[in-house]
């Protein structure tokens, strides 16, 4: 519009008050503004489609004929400063951009692993993933130990009258998928016993904890466990205590995140086992290296004695 006296349409409307006025009307009237309502709806300046997100990240004018700030909606740096909602339609660029903003500089292979997990979780979670959800996936996937064993699938049956039963499928170091069924005191116990059978380990569950990453019934659950191998287990792990100097059984921790609490528990347990296997392999390799060095020194001493005589 034009200015007063120019002959053009003049409304005297200050658009920066549109969003605050809408909230005021909603509060006084008790009527909730529909999320998809033009200009003032919660979704008016939000983008979940992958191609829209990519365009908004490159240039906000691509899909917005007006800025949210022009109507009094201060978006700031939230949602990548472009109304990006990370959901099932989001592409790799949107996820990578948000991770960079959160301070994660991941290598391509780790980014691919996080993105694959993101797509699986986003398919089930309505309303998109928040930053805390995304960081939980990064911790669960990118920062995990070497995956000697991978959780492929699990099914549980439980109830008040039946016996909790779990069927777990895992892919081993040889790339072969194996499955086994087990019963337990509860669904998590049944899953853990099935995993023990598959991998061939005997573990003691030292600690188990779970918490919701965000609020709501569809929030991600993060499980953290600590395990230690039993004395008759295939994988033994002992370490010298730094203060007492005594040799004691070493513990290994693991964490896992998922919208299903049983799956999150299984992922945490497998993560701890993978750490234990990695530690055992490194220790075995170190022992072989020490033995080789010792053999070399013995041979060198024998050679010197032979030469001297």
FIBA-859483 format. One record per atom (N, C-alpha, C, CB): x, y, z; residue in one letter. Coordinates in steps of 0.1 Angstrom, whole numbers, plus 5000, padded with zeros to 4 digits. Glycine has a CB too. Example, Ala and Ser with C-alpha at 12.3 -4.5 7.8 and 13.67 -1.06 7.14 Angstrom:
! residues 2
513249435078A
512349555078A
513249675078A
511349555090A
512849785071S
513749895071S
512950005079S
514149945057S
! end
This chain:
! residues 309
500849885000X
500050005000X
500950125000X
499150005012X
500250244997X
501050364997X
500850445010X
500550454985X
501550555010X
501450645022X
500350735021X
502750725024X
499950795033X
498850895034X
499051005024X
498650945048X
498051035015X
498151145006X
498751114993X
498851255012X
499050984990X
499650944978X
498650904968X
500750834980X
497450884972X
496350834963X
496250684962X
496550894949X
497150624968X
497150474969X
496450424981X
498550414968X
496150294981X
495350234992X
496250245005X
495050094989X
495650295015X
496350315028X
495550255039X
496650465031X
496050155046X
495250085057X
495650115071X
495349945055X
496850165073X
497350195086X
497550075095X
496450295093X
497549955088X
497749825095X
499249805097X
497049705088X
499549785110X
500949745113X
501049595114X
501449815126X
501549525104X
501549375103X
502249305114X
502049335090X
503249375121X
503949305132X
503049275143X
505149395136X
501849325144X
500949295155X
499949185152X
500149425159X
500049135139X
499049025135X
499148905144X
499248995121X
500348855146X
500548725154X
500148755168X
501948685153X
500648855175X
500248885189X
498748905191X
501049005195X
498148965181X
496648995182X
495948865180X
496249085171X
496448775172X
495748645170X
495848565183X
496448565159X
496948565189X
497148495202X
496248555213X
498548495207X
496048685213X
495248755223X
493748715221X
495448905222X
493348715208X
491948675205X
491648535209X
491648695190X
492648445206X
492548305210X
492448285225X
493648225204X
493248365232X
493248355247X
491948405253X
494348435253X
491448525248X
490248585253X
488948505250X
490048725248X
488948445237X
487748375233X
487748235237X
487648385218X
488948175240X
488948035244X
488947945232X
487848005253X
489048005220X
489047925207X
490447905202X
488147995196X
490847785200X
492247755196X
492347775181X
492647605199X
493347845177X
493647875163X
494047745156X
494747985161X
493447705145X
493847585138X
495247595133X
492847565126X
496047485135X
497447485131X
497647515116X
498047345134X
496747475107X
496947495093X
496347625088X
496347385085X
495847715097X
495247845093X
496347935087X
494547915105X
496047995076X
496948085069X
497548195078X
496348145057X
498748225077X
499548335083X
499648315098X
498848465081X
498648285106X
498748285120X
498748145126X
497648365127X
498448045118X
498547905123X
499947855126X
497947805113X
500047765135X
501347715140X
502147655128X
501147615151X
501447605118X
502147545107X
502347635095X
501447415103X
501947755097X
502047855085X
503447875080X
501447985089X
504447875089X
505847895085X
506647775089X
506348025092X
506047665088X
506847545091X
506847445079X
506247465104X
507947375077X
508147295065X
508647155069X
509047365055X
507947055064X
508346915067X
508746845055X
507246845074X
508246885043X
508546815031X
510046835028X
507746875019X
510646725023X
512146725021X
512546835011X
512546595016X
511846845000X
512246944989X
511947084994X
511446914976X
510947105002X
510647235008X
511847275018X
509347245015X
512247185026X
513247205036X
514547245029X
513447085045X
514847175018X
516147195011X
516147335005X
516347095000X
514947374999X
514847504994X
514847615004X
513547524986X
514247595016X
514247695027X
515647715032X
513347655038X
516447605033X
517747615039X
518647695029X
518447475041X
518447685016X
519247755006X
518747905005X
519247684993X
517447925005X
516948055003X
515548065009X
516948104988X
515248135019X
513948135026X
512848195017X
514048215039X
513248275007X
512248334998X
511648234988X
512848444990X
512248114988X
511748004979X
510247974981X
512647884980X
509847954994X
508547914996X
507748015006X
508547775002X
508348125009X
507748215018X
507648355012X
508448225032X
506448405009X
506248535003X
506248645013X
504848544995X
506248605026X
506448705037X
507248635048X
505048755042X
507948705056X
508648645067X
507848635079X
509948725070X
508048545088X
507348535101X
507548655109X
507648405108X
508748715108X
509048835116X
508248955112X
510548865115X
507748955099X
506949065095X
505549065101X
506849065079X
505148955106X
503848955113X
503948935128X
502948835108X
505248955133X
505448955147X
505748825153X
504249005154X
506148725145X
506448595149X
507948575148X
505748475141X
508648585160X
510148585160X
510548435160X
510648655173X
511048395149X
511448255148X
512848225153X
511448215133X
513748325152X
515048305157X
515848195150X
515048285172X
516648125158X
517448015153X
516847875155X
518848015160X
515647875161X
514947745163X
514547695149X
513747765172X
514547565148X
514147495136X
514947535124X
512647515133X
516247555127X
517247595116X
516947735111X
517247495105X
516147815118X
515847945114X
515047955101X
517148025111X
514447835097X
513647835085X
512347745087X
514547775074X
511947735099X
510747655102X
510847505098X
509647715094X
512047455099X
512247315095X
511747225106X
513747285093X
510847135102X
510247035111X
510846895107X
508747035111X
511646835115X
512246715111X
511246595113X
513546685119X
510746555102X
509746445102X
510046335092X
508346495100X
509046255089X
509346135080X
509546185066X
508146045081X
509246305062X
509446355048X
510746425047X
508246435044X
511446445058X
512646525058X
513746455050X
513146565072X
514646525043X
515746475036X
517046475044X
515946545023X
518046425038X
519346415044X
519946555047X
520346335036X
519746645038X
520246785039X
519746855051X
520046865027X
518446835054X
517846895066X
518346845079X
516246885065X
518546715079X
519046645091X
520446685093X
518946495090X
521246685082X
522646725084X
522846865088X
523346705070X
522046955083X
522047095086X
521747115101X
521147175078X
520747045106X
520347065120X
521447005129X
519046995123X
522046895125X
523146835133X
524346925134X
523546705128X
524646995123X
525747095123X
525447205132X
525947145109X
524147255132X
523847365141X
523847325156X
522447415138X
523647195158X
523747145172X
525147115176X
522847025174X
526147125167X
527547105170X
528046975167X
527747135185X
527346895159X
527846765155X
528446765141X
526646655156X
529646735139X
530346725126X
530646585124X
531646815126X
529746515118X
529846365116X
530446325103X
528446305118X
531146225103X
531746165091X
530546105082X
532846055093X
530746105069X
529646055060X
529045925064X
530146045046X
529845825068X
529245695072X
528445705084X
530345595073X
528945785094X
528145795107X
526845875104X
529045865117X
526945975095X
525746055092X
524745965085X
526146175083X
525245885076X
524245785070X
523545695080X
525045705059X
524345655090X
523745565100X
522745635108X
524845505109X
523045765112X
522045845120X
520845865111X
522745975124X
521045895098X
519845935090X
518945805088X
520345985076X
519545695087X
518745565086X
517945545098X
519645445083X
518545565110X
517745555123X
516745655124X
518745555135X
517045785119X
516145895120X
514845855112X
516746015115X
515045805100X
513845775091X
512945665098X
514345725077X
513545575104X
512745465111X
511945525122X
513645355116X
512645605130X
511945665142X
510845765137X
512945735152X
511245855127X
510345955123X
509045895116X
511046045113X
509145785111X
507945715105X
506945685115X
508445585098X
507345665128X
506445625138X
506045745147X
507045525147X
506845855148X
506645965157X
505946075150X
507946015163X
504746115155X
503946225149X
504546355154X
502446205152X
504346465146X
504746595150X
506246625148X
504446615164X
506946535143X
508446555140X
509246535153X
508646695136X
510546525150X
511546505161X
512146635166X
512646405156X
512246645179X
512846765185X
514346745186X
512246795199X
515046855190X
516546845191X
516946735200X
517046985195X
516346725212X
516646625222X
516546485216X
515846635234X
515446465208X
515346335201X
516446305191X
513946325193X
516846405184X
517946395174X
519246365181X
518046515165X
519546425192X
520746405199X
520846265205X
520946515210X
519646215209X
519546085214X
519945975204X
518146055220X
519446005191X
519745915180X
521245915177X
518945955168X
521846035178X
523246045175X
524045965185X
523746195175X
523745985198X
524445915208X
524245765207X
523945955222X
523045715202X
522745575201X
523345515189X
521245565200X
523645595178X
524045545166X
525545585162X
523145585154X
525745705162X
527145755157X
528245725167X
527045905154X
527845735180X
528945715190X
528945575196X
528645815201X
528245485190X
528245345194X
529545275192X
527045265188X
529845175199X
531045095197X
530945015184X
531345005209X
532044945181X
532044865169X
530944765170X
533444785168X
530144755160X
528944665160X
529244525155X
527844725151X
529744445164X
529944305161X
528644235159X
530844235172X
527744265168X
526344205166X
525344325165X
526044125179X
524444305155X
523444405153X
522044355155X
523544455138X
521144425162X
519844395164X
519044415152X
519244475176X
518444305146X
517744305134X
516244315136X
518044185125X
515744235145X
514244245148X
513944175161X
513544165136X
512844215167X
512444145179X
510944155180X
513144195192X
510344045185X
508944035188X
508743985202X
508143945178X
507844055210X
507544005224X
506143985226X
508144115234X
505843885234X
504443855238X
504443855253X
503943715232X
503543935259X
503443945274X
502043975278X
504444055279X
501843955291X
500443985296X
500343935310X
499443915288X
499243955316X
499043925330X
498943765332X
497743985336X
498443695322X
498243555324X
499243465317X
496843525320X
499843525306X
500743445298X
502243455303X
500743485284X
503043375297X
504543385301X
505143475291X
505143235300X
505843575296X
506543665286X
507543595277X
507343775294X
507343615264X
508243545255X
508743645245X
507443435247X
510043625241X
510643715231X
511343635220X
511743815238X
511143685208X
511943625197X
512843735191X
510943565186X
514043705191X
515043805187X
515843765175X
516043845199X
516043845166X
516843825154X
518043915154X
516043835141X
519243865152X
520443945152X
521343895141X
521143935165X
522143995136X
523143965125X
524543965132X
523044075114X
525243855130X
526543835137X
527643895129X
526743695140X
528943885134X
530043935127X
530243875113X
531343915135X
529743755111X
529843685098X
528843725088X
529843535100X
527943825092X
526843865083X
525643775083X
527443885070X
525643675090X
524543575090X
523543615101X
525043435093X
522243615097X
521143645106X
520743525114X
519943705098X
520643535127X
520143425135X
519043465144X
521343365144X
518143375148X
517043415157X
516843305167X
515743435149X
516343345179X
516043255190X
514943305198X
517343225198X
514243215205X
513143265214X
513543225228X
511843195210X
513043305238X
513343275252X
512143335260X
514643345256X
512043285272X
511043335281X
511743405293X
510143225286X
511043485300X
511643555312X
510543605321X
512443665307X
511043675331X
510143735341X
509243845336X
510943785353X
509743905325X
509044015319X
509544025304X
509244155326X
509044115296X
509444125282X
510944165281X
508644235275X
511444255289X
512844295288X
513744175292X
513144415297X
513344105303X
514143995307X
514143885297X
513543945321X
513043865290X
513043765280X
513843795268X
511543745275X
513943925264X
514743975253X
516243955257X
514444125250X
516643995269X
517943985273X
518443835274X
518144045287X
517643745278X
517943605278X
518143555264X
516943525286X
517243595255X
517343555241X
518643605235X
516143605232X
519043725238X
520343785233X
521543705238X
520443935236X
521443675251X
522543595257X
522743455250X
522243565272X
521543395246X
521643265239X
522243285225X
520243205238X
521843385218X
522343415205X
523843435204X
521643525198X
524343525213X
525743555213X
526543455221X
525943695219X
525943385230X
526743285238X
527443345249X
527643215229X
526843445256X
527443505268X
526643485280X
527643655265X
527343495292X
526643495305X
526943625312X
527043365313X
525943715313X
526143845319X
525343865331X
525843955308X
525843955339X
525044005351X
524644145348X
525943995364X
523344175349X
522944305347X
523144385360X
521444315343X
524044475360X
524444555372X
523444665374X
525844615370X
523144745364X
522244855365X
521344865353X
523044995368X
520144925355X
519244945344X
518445065347X
518244815342X
518445165337X
517745285339X
517045335326X
518645395345X
515945395327X
515245445315X
514645585318X
514145345311X
514645665308X
513945795309X
513445845296X
514945905316X
512445925296X
511845985284X
512746095279X
510446025286X
513046105266X
513846215261X
513046345260X
514346175247X
511746335256X
510846445256X
509546405262X
510646495241X
508646505262X
507346475269X
506346415258X
506746605274X
505346355263X
504246295255X
504346145254X
504446355241X
503146085250X
503045945249X
503945885238X
501645905247X
504245965228X
505145905217X
506545955219X
504545955204X
506945995231X
508346035233X
509345915231X
508546095247X
510545955227X
511645855227X
512045815241X
512845905218X
512345685242X
512845635255X
514345605254X
512145515260X
515145655263X
516545625264X
516845525275X
517445755264X
517445415272X
517745315282X
519345305284X
517245175279X
519745305297X
521145285300X
521345165309X
521745415306X
522245075305X
522544955313X
524044945316X
521944835306X
524344875326X
525744835329X
525744685332X
526244915342X
526644615325X
526744465326X
528144425329X
526244405313X
528244305335X
529544245337X
529544105334X
530044275352X
530544045329X
530543905325X
530643815338X
531743865316X
529943705338X
530043615349X
531343535348X
528843515350X
531743465359X
533043395360X
533143285350X
533243345374X
532043225346X
532143115337X
531743155323X
531242995341X
531743285320X
531343335307X
532543325297X
530943485308X
532143315284X
533143305273X
533943425273X
532443285260X
533343545275X
534143665275X
534443715289X
533343775267X
535643695294X
536043745307X
536743885306X
536943645314X
536443965315X
537044095315X
537344145329X
536044205309X
538644145332X
539144185345X
540044305344X
539844075353X
540044395354X
540944505354X
541444535368X
540144635348X
542544595370X
543144635383X
542444765388X
544644645382X
541944765400X
541344875405X
542344985408X
540544845418X
542145105404X
543145215405X
543545245420X
542645335399X
542545225429X
542845255443X
543245135452X
541645325449X
542545035450X
542844915459X
543944825453X
541544825460X
544144835439X
545144755433X
544744605431X
546344755441X
543444575434X
542944445433X
542444415419X
541944415444X
542544295415X
541944255402X
540444225403X
542744125396X
539644295396X
538244285397X
537544275383X
537644395405X
536344225383X
535544215370X
535244345365X
534344125372X
535444375352X
535244495346X
533744505342X
536144515334X
533144625343X
531844645338X
531844725325X
530944725349X
530744705317X
530544775305X
529144835304X
530844675293X
529144965299X
527845035298X
527345045284X
527945175305X
526145055282X
525545075269X
524245155270X
525244945262X
523945225259X
522645305259X
521945285245X
522945455261X
520645295246X
519845275233X
518645365234X
519445135232X
518145405223X
516945495222X
516045445211X
517345635219X
514745445215X
513645405205X
512345445211X
513745255202X
511345455202X
509945485207X
509345375215X
509145525195X
509945255213X
509445135220X
510445105231X
509345005210X
509945095244X
510845085255X
511544945255X
510045095268X
510944845249X
511544715249X
512744715238X
510544605245X
512544785227X
513544795217X
514744875222X
512944855204X
514344985229X
515445075235X
516244995245X
514745195242X
515644905253X
516344825262X
517244725255X
515344745271X
516744665245X
517544565237X
518744635231X
516644505226X
518544755225X
519644825219X
520744865229X
519144955211X
520344895241X
521344935251X
522144815255X
520544995264X
521444695257X
522044575261X
523044525250X
521044465263X
522644535238X
523544495227X
524744585226X
522844495213X
524544715228X
525644815228X
526644785239X
525144955231X
526244745251X
527144705262X
527944585258X
526444685275X
527244485252X
527944355248X
528944385237X
526944255243X
528644475227X
529644505217X
530844575223X
529044595207X
530644655233X
531844715240X
532744615246X
531344825250X
532044515253X
532744405259X
533544325249X
531744315267X
532944295238X
533644215228X
534844295222X
532644175216X
534644425220X
535744505215X
536844505224X
535244645212X
536544525237X
537644525248X
538344395248X
536944555261X
537644285247X
538344155247X
539244135235X
537344045248X
538844175224X
539644165212X
540844255212X
538844205199X
540744375217X
541844465219X
542844405229X
541444605223X
542344345240X
543244285250X
543944165244X
542444245262X
543244085236X
543943965230X
545044015220X
542843885223X
544644115213X
545644165203X
546944225210X
545044275194X
546644295221X
547744345229X
548644235235X
547244445240X
547944135240X
548644015246X
549543955235X
547743915252X
549043935223X
549843875212X
551043965209X
548943855200X
550744095208X
551844195205X
552944185216X
551344335204X
552544175229X
553544175240X
554344045239X
552744185254X
553643935236X
554243805235X
555243805223X
553243685232X
554943865212X
555843875200X
557043955204X
555143945188X
556844065211X
558044155216X
558944075225X
557544285223X
558243995234X
559043915244X
559843805237X
558143845254X
559243745227X
559943645219X
561143705211X
558943575209X
560943825206X
561943885198X
563143925207X
561444015192X
562843965220X
563944005229X
564743875233X
563344075242X
563943765236X
564643635239X
565543595228X
563543535243X
565043605216X
565843565204X
567043645203X
565043565192X
566943775205X
568043875204X
569143835214X
567544015205X
568643805227X
569643775238X
570343645234X
568843765251X
569643545229X
570243425226X
571243435215X
569243325222X
570943525205X
571843555194X
573143615199X
571143635183X
572943715208X
574143785213X
575043685221X
573743895222X
574443595229X
575243505236X
575943405227X
574343425246X
575243365217X
575943275207X
577043345200X
574843225196X
576843475196X
577943545190X
579143565199X
577443685185X
578843595212X
579943625221X
580743495224X
579343675234X
580143385223X
580843255226X
581643215214X
579843145230X
! end
